[in-house]
Amino acid sequence: MDKCFNFFDIDGSGLISIEEFLEIFKFNDEKKFENELKNIPEFQDKNELDRYEFEQIIKKMIKM
């Protein structure tokens, strides 16, 4: 999980921003993807995730 988190944490700040997600995925419709990210509960009211929040999202995705 640490390696995965560090991959997304491009600037090494210890937080993963929406901008870092967009940089990695580079979707054609970035605005739509950004809006979808902002709907993730862990991203609401802020634009960054700490390692714990990131891990919770990954665990939810694995269970889908």
Residue pairs with C-beta under 8 A, 6 or more apart in sequence:
1 51
1 55
1 58
2 51
4 54
4 58
5 16
5 51
5 54
5 55
6 12
7 24
8 16
8 20
8 21
8 24
8 54
9 15
9 16
9 20
10 20
10 23
10 24
11 17
11 20
13 48
14 50
14 51
15 48
15 49
15 50
16 48
16 49
16 54
17 47
17 48
18 34
18 37
18 38
18 43
18 47
18 48
19 47
21 33
21 37
22 30
22 33
22 34
25 33
27 33
37 43
38 44
38 47
40 57
42 49
42 53
42 54
42 56
42 57
43 49
49 57
